[in-house]
Amino acid sequence: MKTIPQLFEGSVAKYPDNVLVWEKKNGQYKGISFSSVREHVYRFAAGLMALGVKKGDRVALLSEGRSEWLVSELAILYLGAINIPLSVKINEPDELSFRIRHAQCRWVICSERQADKIRSIKNEIPKVGTFIIIGHANTLDNSEKSYRDIYENGEKQLPDLKEKLELAWQAVQPDDLANISYTSGTTADPKGIMLSHRNYTANVEQANSLMTVTEDFVTLLILPWDHSFAHTVGLYTLIRQGASMAVVETGKTIMETLRNIPKNIKEVKPTFLLSVPALSKNFRKNIEAGIRAKGKVTEALFRQAMKTAYIYNGIGWDKGKGWRRALLPLVRFYDKILFSKIREGFGGRLRFFIGGGALLDIDLQRFFYAIGIPVYQGYGLSEASPVISSNGPEKHKLGSSGYLVTHLDLKICDEQGNELPLGEKGEIVVRGENVMKGYWKNETATAEVLKDGWLYTGDMGYLDKDGFLYVLGRFKSLLIGNDGEKFSPEGIEEAIVEQSRFIEQCMLYNNQNAYTSGLIFPNIPALKAAMKELELTRETADYDKIILELIKTDIDQFLPGGKYENMFPGRWLPAAVGIMDEPFSEENRMLNSTMKMVRNRVVERYRQLIDFLYTASGKNILNERNLETIRRLIRGN
């Protein structure tokens, strides 16, 4: 099956009565079968065809996960059109309008909850002729139509359009674009990742080589459906195998939706879940809170049980081997009285999590492995559709990102692109049918990462002798949040330096952390001039704190209420700031010969300071470490 319509049609033929989507209606989960979803797809596709959507057209889709999301994407793809999946996390109007405008979309499909975002930018996206609103929109203006109206019109038109529709999806070629998926690249503007039908179907085949997914599998899709990980593994992998996906019950607010997740897990009783580090950390926090609530005796027993399980499990690869075998009766005892009860909170059927988006630290991996619902860490990126490797039930090493999918070439390269021997660290470079066609309307960025069919990922890692991939962090410059979202720091860093009187150099850092930190080297002459203006001397009480507040004021101008508040998403601005004791220079090798920052050397030099910025005291700019550094810099030694 080389195209997504072929993939879906094949599964409908094989599993017509299997439930594909579980969705809550009137307080109860109800299943929609493969054949029923296909009927919905045909009707909505006919409705879009009647609107004029045709092969090659771009249609933006902005919605929470729901059955209409899947139906909309499939309907778009059946017509040979291209879906532009947009993240519901985007709240900045400029970010949203750029993607829709850059992709030259003529239609936008959005949920009622996201409709106001779209309405606020209509003047910035004049090429969009029709806005289709999913759900119960109270009022629609002349440019808006309801999803239901398009669907019902398609149902009426289908007898006349069915042959044309079937010819349309059969004419779709494997190399045709399915999605343009936007992420943030090496400039301030997002990049549109061009993914073909074959990119997706190849990656689904590859992902199934890592673990056996059968038709009895069901998951609650917690991650946003536009997320590349959720998209391929949560939608199309399950479709191929005849398995089921369940929709999180949408609340009236985002917080209410999040509170629905534990309840929905118990209702759906998933066999596996897709997770990112932020979710895993939250699950662990809730588990440990539940144990503490049962009293000190239970808490002490739990600690002993975890200690025993940690020893028995090792790193998974060596679980229960050698002398550890003697611990098995004790592990089974603890599982019966403790761990099995914890698993009941996840519905009782949960076999494992698949971890993606960002790397999960080994301590969390050991925790979930001990309680009997391991997080099998994987690795990928949107440009690879996204799965490159993963641990699985049959083969896993905690701390690694697993073994490679089939039909994928991987090499580790140095900074000059030369292949390194097994075990050496360098940039992860891959080649396969899952690798993107390039970046939409961005030949320069495409040429930087695609060379002779190889994708240069920008991630550093190595392969061990057993074939397990270890991902060590960013080889290049992208920030990566704890949910896997990525962003380029250069534009922010340049803006901070350019707009600040008191900041000479700046480097932002986020490697799967809860917030972004910033390393700052102050503009010492400007600060000394400010001290004169404020009539401060080194003998003035708290002069060092006043100086740090001046630096903080320059950063605050990019936050809400500041002069440049809408320039960048808030999560990528520094929530903690560390003052460096020397500037980047060629002499200390933190600048290269073209005067560009060498980030890995900066991180290496300031590793302790960066780690300190992720502590409670380090988050306060007026910490003693910063105060001491400022005093030393002002003194000139």
KOLNU-974334 format. One record per residue (C-alpha): residue in three letters; x, y, z. Coordinates in steps of 0.2 Angstrom, whole numbers, plus 5000, padded with zeros to 4 digits. Layout:
# residues N
ALAXYZ...
# end
This chain:
# residues 637
MET500050005000LYS501050154994THR499750294997ILE498650335012PRO497050305003GLN497650134998LEU498250105015PHE496550155022GLU495550055009GLY496549905012SER496149905031VAL494349945028ALA494249785017LYS495149685030TYR494449745046PRO492749825041ASP491849795058ASN493349835069VAL493149995079LEU494350125072VAL493850275083TRP493150275101GLU492350445105LYS491250505119LYS489450545115ASN488150585129GLY489350535143GLN489850365135TYR491250305123LYS490450235107GLY491450155093ILE491450205075SER491950055064PHE493250065049SER491850045037SER490850185045VAL492350305045ARG492550265026GLU490750315023HIS491050485033VAL492650515022TYR491750485006ARG490350605011PHE491450745017ALA492650725002ALA491150744991GLY490650895000LEU492450964998MET492450924980ALA490851014978LEU491751164985GLY493051154972VAL494451074982LYS495550974969LYS497250894968GLY498750994974ASP497651124984ARG498151155002VAL496951145016ALA497351195033LEU496651095048LEU496651165065SER495751065078GLU495850955094GLY495850775091ARG494150705086SER493450595073GLU493150745062TRP495050775062LEU495350605054VAL493950615042SER494450785037GLU496250735033LEU495750575024ALA494450675014ILE495750805009LEU497050665004TYR495750564994LEU495550714983GLY497450724980ALA497450884990ILE498750925004ASN498350945022ILE499251075032PRO498951015050LEU499151155063SER499551145081VAL498151195093LYS499551265104ILE499951405093ASN499151565101GLU500151695092PRO499151765077ASP500751805067GLU501351625069LEU499651555063SER499451675049PHE501151645042ARG500851455040ILE499251475031ARG499851615020HIS501551525017ALA500651365012GLN499451465001CYS497951385008ARG496251425000TRP495251335014VAL495351315032ILE494451185043CYS494451225061SER493551175077GLU492351295086ARG493651305100GLN494951365088ALA493851475077ASP494151635086LYS496051625082ILE495651605064ARG494351745064SER495651865071ILE496851835057LYS495651835042ASN496352005035GLU498051925035ILE497551775025PRO496551845010LYS496751694999VAL495651585010GLY493951585003THR493051465014PHE493151435033ILE492351265038ILE491951255057ILE491851085066GLY490551085080HIS489251195086ALA489751375080ASN488351495086THR488551615072LEU489351595055ASP489851745043ASN489751745024SER491451665022GLU491051525035LYS490151355033SER489851225046TYR490651055044ARG488950975045ASP488351075030ILE489751025020TYR489550845025GLU487650835022ASN487950925005GLY489250785001GLU488050655006LYS486750724993GLN488050744980LEU488950574982PRO487950474970ASP488450594956LEU490250614962LYS490650444968GLU491550384952LYS492450544951LEU493050534969GLU493650354967LEU494550404951ALA495350544962TRP496050444976GLN496650304964ALA497550434954VAL498550494970GLN500350444967PRO501550384981ASP502650544978ASP501250664980LEU501250774995ALA500050725009ASN500550855022ILE501551015024SER501951005043TYR502651165050THR504051175063SER505251305067GLY506851305058THR508551395058THR507751565055ALA506351655064ASP505151595051PRO504451415053LYS504851285040GLY503551185030ILE504050995030MET503450915014LEU502950735018SER502350625004HIS501050485004ARG502550365003ASN503450445017TYR502050405029THR501650235022ALA503450185022ASN503650245040VAL502150145046GLU502849995038GLN504550035047ALA503750065064ASN502849905063SER504549815062LEU504949875080MET503549795089THR502049695086VAL500349795085THR498849685083GLU497049725080ASP496549715098PHE497649865103VAL496850025108THR497550185114LEU496950345121LEU497750485109ILE498250605122LEU499550705111PRO498850835098TRP498450745082ASP499550865072HIS501050805082SER502050695070PHE502350555083ALA500450545086HIS500050565068THR501050415061VAL501050305076GLY499350355083LEU498350365067TYR499150275052THR500050135061LEU498450085070ILE497450095054ARG498649975045GLN498449845059GLY496549865062ALA496749935079SER495850075088MET496150245094ALA495050335107VAL494750525108VAL495150625124GLU493450705131THR493550885127GLY493150995142LYS492551175142THR494251235146ILE496051165142MET496251125161GLU494551025161THR495150925146LEU496750885155ARG495850835170ASN494750715159ILE496350615154PRO496450505170LYS494650475169ASN494650435151ILE496150315153LYS495050215166GLU493550215154VAL494550165138LYS495750035147PRO497050065134THR498349935129PHE499750065126LEU499950245127LEU500950375117SER501950485129VAL503150635130PRO504250675145ALA503050805152LEU501650675153SER502750545160LYS503350655174ASN501550705178PHE500950525179ARG502450485191LYS501950635202ASN500150575203ILE500750395207GLU501950445221ALA500650565228GLY499350425229ILE500650315238ARG501050445251ALA499150465254LYS499050285260GLY500250325274LYS502050295280VAL502050105280THR501450095262GLU502650225257ALA504150135265LEU503549965257PHE503450055240ARG505250115241GLN505849945246ALA504849875231MET505549995219LYS507349965225THR507149775222ALA506349805205TYR507749925200ILE509049795204TYR508049645196ASN507749745180GLY509449815177ILE509349915160GLY508149795153TRP509449705142ASP510049615157LYS508349595166GLY508349445179LYS510049375172GLY511349295183TRP511149325202ARG509649435199ARG508549285195ALA508549255214LEU507449415216LEU506049355205PRO504949285219LEU505149455229VAL504749555213ARG503149455209PHE502649475227TYR502849665226ASP501949665209LYS500449575217ILE500249685232LEU500749855225PHE501249875206SER499649785200LYS498549905210ILE499450055202ARG499149985185GLU497349975188GLY497350165189PHE497850155170GLY496350035166GLY497149875170ARG497649825152LEU499049945149ARG500649855143PHE501849995140PHE502050175134ILE502950225119GLY504050375123GLY504350505109GLY504450695106ALA505950715117LEU507150605127LEU506550535144ASP507850525157ILE508350355163ASP507750375181LEU505950395174GLN506250245162ARG506750145177PHE505250205187PHE503950145175TYR504849985171ALA504849945189ILE502949965191GLY502649855175ILE502149985162PRO503850025154VAL504150175143TYR504950115128GLN505950265122GLY506050305104TYR506850435093GLY506350525077LEU505950695070SER504650765058GLU505750765044ALA505850575045SER503950555046PRO504550535061VAL505050365067ILE506950315066SER507150205081SER506350135097ASN506450015111GLY505149875111PRO504449735122GLU505649605113LYS507249715114HIS507649865125LYS508949955134LEU508450085146GLY509350245143SER509450215124SER508250265110GLY508150085104TYR508549995088LEU508350055070VAL506750035060THR507049915045HIS507449985028LEU508350135035ASP510150185033LEU511050275047LYS512750345049ILE513650445062CYS514550595055ASP515850725062GLU515650915059GLN516350895041GLY515150755036ASN516350615037GLU515650445043LEU516350395060PRO516750225067LEU515450125077GLY515350195095GLU515950365091LYS514850515094GLY514350635080GLU512850695070ILE511450565067VAL511150555048VAL509850445040ARG509250395023GLY507650305018GLU505850315010ASN505250405026VAL506350555023MET505450715018LYS505550785001GLY506150945008TYR505551115015TRP504151205006LYS504751354996ASN506351345005GLU507751274994THR509151345005ALA508551265021THR508251105011ALA510051105005GLU510751125022VAL509950955029LEU509650855013LYS511250795004ASP511250654992GLY509650584999TRP510350585017LEU509450685031TYR510650775043THR509650775059GLY510550905069ASP510550775084MET512150705092GLY512250525096TYR513050355093LEU512650175090ASP513250045102LYS513949865098ASP512249795100GLY511449915087PHE510550025100LEU510550215096TYR510950335110VAL510350515107LEU511450645117GLY510550805112ARG510650945099PHE512150935087LYS511551105080SER510651245088LEU508751205090LEU507951225107ILE506951075111GLY505551085125ASN505050945137ASP503650895125GLY504750885110GLU504251055102LYS505751135094PHE506251315090SER507651405083PRO508551525096GLU509551635084GLY508151755080ILE507751785099GLU509651795104GLU509951925090ALA508452025095ILE508952025114VAL510652085110GLU510052215097GLN508652285108SER509652285124ARG510752415131PHE511552305144ILE511752135136GLU513152105124GLN513051925121CYS511651795124MET511451605122LEU509751525125TYR509751345131ASN508351215132ASN508651025130GLN507050945135ASN506851055150ALA505251135158TYR505851305153THR507151405143SER508751475152GLY509851605145LEU511751635147ILE512151825147PHE513751925145PRO513352105150ASN513852255141ILE515052315155PRO515352495148ALA513452525147LEU513252465164LYS514652575171ALA513852725162ALA512152675170MET512952675187LYS513552855184GLU511852905179LEU511052825194GLU512452895205LEU512952725210THR514752665216ARG515452495221GLU515152555239THR513352585237ALA512252465246ASP511452335234TYR512252415218ASP512552235211LYS510652195213ILE510152355204ILE511352305190LEU510552135188GLU508852215188LEU509352325174ILE509852175164LYS508152085169THR507252245163ASP508052225145ILE507452045145ASP505752085151GLN505352195137PHE505052035126LEU503751965139PRO501852015140GLY501752195144GLY503452235136LYS503852335121TYR504152175110GLU502952065119ASN502251985103MET503951955094PHE504251775101PRO503251635109GLY503451655128ARG504051475131TRP505751505122LEU506151665131PRO507351645146ALA506451615162ALA508151595171VAL509651695167GLY511551665172ILE512851795170MET514451725161ASP516151775168GLU516951795151PRO516251835133PHE516251715118SER517851735108GLU518951645095GLU520251635109ASN519151525120ARG518451435105MET516651485109LEU516651585092ASN517151505076SER518151585062THR516651665055MET516151735072LYS514751615075MET514351545092VAL514951365095ARG513551305106ASN514251135111ARG515751225118VAL514751355127VAL513751225135GLU515251125140ARG516151275147TYR514551335157ARG513851165161GLN513751195180LEU512951365178ILE511651295166ASP511251155178PHE511151285192LEU509851385182TYR508651235183THR508651245202ALA507451355213SER508851475218GLY509551485201LYS507951535193ASN508051705203ILE509151825194LEU509751895210ASN510551735216GLU512251745224ARG513151665210ASN512551805198LEU512951945211GLU514751885213THR515051875194ILE514352055192ARG515352125206ARG516952045198LEU516552105181ILE516252285187ARG517852275197GLY518752225181ASN519552055187
# end
